């Protein structure tokens, strides 16, 4: 079982400290959320900066809102980051749910799923070095990983989970162990239906805050603000794990469900959480 760190978004300048500590510790991956109309760092830019301060840890978007972005430019940006990090990029993709994000990007929210389905074959083709289209040549550079960076899809509905088998390499599940198992089984079922070899990579995500009460309260407030648009922020914050025992139990539960990795997502900005989490995992 691999353990990753989900980076807080409240203080972009502090992420260098977070990344260096995680890279020196037992963690496998750095993850970063994506929103447009919010005071968060843009994930591809931020992860590119963090790549220069780390040497081994994976860099993962969780999840990048691909429909908000131009497809050809996204292919070039991600191939560049994958190439320059020696294949450390993992591209978690999703469609997002905020009206204002889509309005700001001038993208019709009602067609975001269809747009992602249209983007994926283009991305895969460009990452493989094929021409963009009639009269338009290939878009480089070639990624470090043949065929492009590893792609994970997040989501809860069957159409979202099916993308794992159609276009992806694995599944991102931001769900508690009590109902994540059904999503894992769905992803594996689609994988078999599409005749894919092996198994999809399964990555679970759990929200945590570890430290004194002011650290926990800060994390809860920031998480509540981030998810206020959903109308379910109170319930989501209530599920945040704030003790070593709760975090260990969740990791064990996900391991029992066959997850390959658990991302411990932090919303509080205190970087000492990296060391506290390292001590318990």
C-alpha positions in Angstrom: 0.0 0.0 0.0 1.4 3.4 -1.1 0.5 6.6 0.8 0.4 10.0 -0.8 -0.1 13.5 0.4 -2.8 15.8 -0.9 -1.4 19.3 -0.7 -3.3 22.2 0.8 -4.3 25.1 -1.5 -4.4 27.9 1.0 -0.8 29.1 0.7 0.9 28.3 -2.6 4.3 29.6 -1.4 4.3 27.0 1.4 3.9 24.1 -1.0 7.7 24.0 -1.6 8.2 23.1 2.1 5.4 20.5 1.9 6.9 18.9 -1.2 10.4 18.7 0.0 9.4 17.1 3.3 7.1 14.6 1.5 9.9 13.8 -1.0 12.3 13.0 1.9 9.7 10.9 3.7 7.7 7.7 3.1 5.2 9.2 0.7 4.6 8.1 -2.9 2.7 11.0 -4.4 1.9 14.7 -4.2 -1.7 15.5 -5.2 -3.2 18.8 -6.0 -6.8 19.9 -6.5 -8.1 22.0 -9.4 -10.6 24.9 -9.6 -10.7 28.0 -11.8 -12.8 30.5 -9.9 -11.1 30.1 -6.5 -8.0 31.3 -4.7 -6.0 28.1 -5.4 -2.8 27.5 -7.4 -3.2 26.3 -11.0 -2.1 22.6 -10.6 0.1 22.1 -13.6 2.0 25.2 -13.0 2.3 24.5 -9.3 3.4 20.8 -9.8 6.0 22.0 -12.3 7.5 24.2 -9.7 7.4 21.4 -7.1 9.0 19.0 -9.6 12.1 21.1 -9.5 12.4 20.8 -5.8 11.8 17.1 -5.6 13.5 14.0 -7.1 11.5 10.9 -6.8 7.9 11.5 -5.7 5.0 11.4 -8.2 3.1 14.5 -9.1 -0.6 13.9 -9.5 -3.6 16.1 -10.4 -6.8 15.2 -8.4 -8.6 16.0 -10.5 -7.6 18.3 -13.3 -10.8 19.7 -15.0 -9.9 18.9 -18.6 -13.1 20.3 -20.2 -12.0 23.8 -19.1 -8.8 23.5 -21.1 -7.8 23.6 -24.7 -7.0 20.0 -25.7 -3.9 20.6 -27.9 -2.3 22.9 -25.3 -3.2 20.5 -22.5 -1.5 17.7 -24.5 1.7 19.8 -24.8 1.7 21.0 -21.2 1.3 17.5 -19.8 3.8 15.9 -22.2 6.4 18.5 -21.3 5.9 18.0 -17.5 6.0 14.3 -17.9 9.2 14.4 -20.0 11.0 16.9 -17.7 10.2 14.9 -14.6 11.3 11.6 -16.0 7.7 10.2 -16.0 6.6 11.3 -12.6 3.4 13.0 -13.7 0.1 11.2 -13.0 -2.9 13.0 -14.7 -6.0 12.6 -12.7 -8.9 14.0 -14.8 -12.5 14.9 -14.1 -15.3 17.2 -15.3 -16.0 19.5 -12.3 -19.4 20.7 -11.1 -19.2 24.4 -10.5 -21.2 26.8 -12.7 -18.7 29.7 -12.3 -15.7 27.6 -13.4 -17.4 26.7 -16.6 -18.7 30.3 -17.2 -15.2 31.7 -16.7 -13.8 29.2 -19.2 -16.7 29.8 -21.6 -17.5 26.1 -21.6 -21.0 24.8 -21.5 -21.4 22.8 -18.3 -24.1 20.7 -19.8 -21.7 19.1 -22.3 -18.6 18.7 -20.0 -18.8 15.0 -20.0 -19.1 14.7 -23.7 -16.2 17.2 -24.1 -13.9 15.0 -22.0 -14.9 12.0 -24.0 -13.9 13.9 -27.2 -10.6 15.1 -25.6 -9.3 11.8 -24.6 -8.7 10.2 -28.1 -7.0 13.5 -29.2 -4.7 13.5 -26.1 -3.8 9.9 -26.6 -3.1 10.5 -30.3 -0.9 13.5 -29.7 1.0 11.9 -26.8 1.8 9.0 -29.3 3.4 11.4 -31.7 0.6 11.3 -34.3 -0.4 14.5 -36.3 -3.1 16.7 -34.8 -5.2 16.5 -38.0 -5.3 17.2 -41.7 -2.5 19.5 -42.6 -1.5 19.9 -38.9 1.6 18.0 -37.7 2.4 16.3 -34.4 2.6 18.3 -31.2 5.6 17.5 -29.1 7.5 16.9 -27.0 7.2 13.2 -26.6 6.3 12.3 -23.0 8.6 10.1 -20.9 6.0 7.4 -20.7 5.2 5.9 -24.1 1.6 6.9 -25.0 1.5 9.7 -22.4 1.4 10.0 -18.7 -0.6 7.7 -16.5 -4.3 8.8 -16.6 -6.7 8.3 -13.7 -10.4 9.3 -13.7 -12.4 10.5 -10.8 -16.1 10.4 -10.4 -19.1 8.5 -8.9 -21.5 7.9 -11.8 -21.1 4.9 -14.1 -20.3 7.1 -17.1 -17.4 8.6 -15.2 -16.1 5.2 -13.9 -16.4 3.7 -17.4 -13.8 6.2 -18.7 -11.2 4.3 -16.6 -11.6 1.3 -18.9 -12.1 3.2 -22.1 -9.2 5.7 -21.8 -7.5 5.4 -18.5 -5.0 3.5 -16.3 -6.8 3.8 -13.0 -9.6 5.2 -10.8 -9.6 8.0 -8.2 -12.2 7.5 -5.5 -13.0 10.4 -3.1 -15.3 8.2 -1.0 -15.3 6.6 2.4 -14.4 2.9 2.7 -18.0 2.2 3.5 -19.1 2.9 -0.1 -15.8 3.0 -2.0 -15.8 -0.8 -2.4 -18.8 -0.6 -4.8 -17.0 2.0 -6.9 -13.8 -0.1 -7.0 -15.8 -3.1 -8.1 -17.5 -1.0 -10.8 -14.1 0.1 -12.1 -12.8 -3.4 -12.2 -16.0 -4.6 -13.9 -15.7 -2.1 -16.7 -12.0 -3.0 -17.0 -12.9 -6.6 -17.7 -15.8 -5.7 -20.1 -13.4 -3.7 -22.2 -10.9 -6.6 -22.3 -8.1 -4.7 -20.6 -5.1 -6.6 -19.3 -4.3 -6.7 -15.6 -6.1 -4.5 -13.2 -6.8 -0.7 -13.0 -4.8 1.2 -10.5 -7.1 2.1 -7.6 -6.4 5.3 -5.6 -8.5 6.3 -2.6 -8.7 9.7 -1.1 -9.4 10.7 2.5 -9.4 14.1 4.1 -7.2 14.5 7.2 -5.9 17.1 9.7 -3.3 16.1 12.3 -2.0 18.4 15.0 -3.1 20.8 17.7 -6.7 22.0 17.7 -5.9 25.2 15.8 -4.5 23.1 13.0 -7.7 21.0 12.9 -9.9 24.0 13.0 -8.0 25.7 10.2 -8.3 22.7 8.0 -12.0 22.3 8.7 -12.7 26.0 7.9 -10.7 25.8 4.7 -12.4 22.6 3.6 -15.8 24.0 4.4 -15.1 27.1 2.2 -13.9 25.0 -0.7 -17.0 22.8 -0.8 -19.6 25.4 0.3 -21.0 25.4 -3.3 -22.1 21.7 -2.9 -24.5 22.3 -0.1 -22.9 19.3 1.7 -19.9 21.0 3.2 -21.0 20.4 6.8 -21.3 16.6 6.2 -18.0 16.5 4.3 -16.1 18.3 7.0 -17.6 16.0 9.6 -15.9 13.1 7.8 -12.4 14.6 8.1 -10.1 12.3 10.1 -8.2 14.0 12.9 -6.6 11.3 15.0 -3.8 8.8 14.2 -6.1 5.9 15.0 -8.8 7.1 12.5 -6.2 7.6 9.7 -4.6 4.2 10.3 -8.1 2.5 10.3 -9.0 4.2 7.0 -5.7 3.1 5.4 -6.3 -0.5 6.6 -9.9 -0.5 5.3 -8.8 0.7 1.9 -6.1 -1.9 1.8 -8.6 -4.5 2.6 -10.7 -3.3 -0.4 -7.7 -3.7 -2.7 -6.7 0.0 -3.1 -3.2 0.5 -4.4 -2.7 3.9 -2.8 -4.4 6.2 -0.3 -4.0 10.0 -0.7 -4.2 11.8 2.7 -5.7 15.2 1.7 -4.7 18.1 3.9 -6.6 21.5 3.9 -4.7 23.1 6.8 -1.6 24.8 5.8 0.8 23.8 8.6 3.6 21.8 7.0 4.4 20.0 10.2 1.5 17.8 9.3 3.8 16.0 6.8 6.0 14.8 9.6 3.1 13.9 11.8 1.6 11.8 9.1 4.9 10.2 8.3 5.2 9.0 11.9 1.9 7.1 11.6 2.2 5.6 8.2 
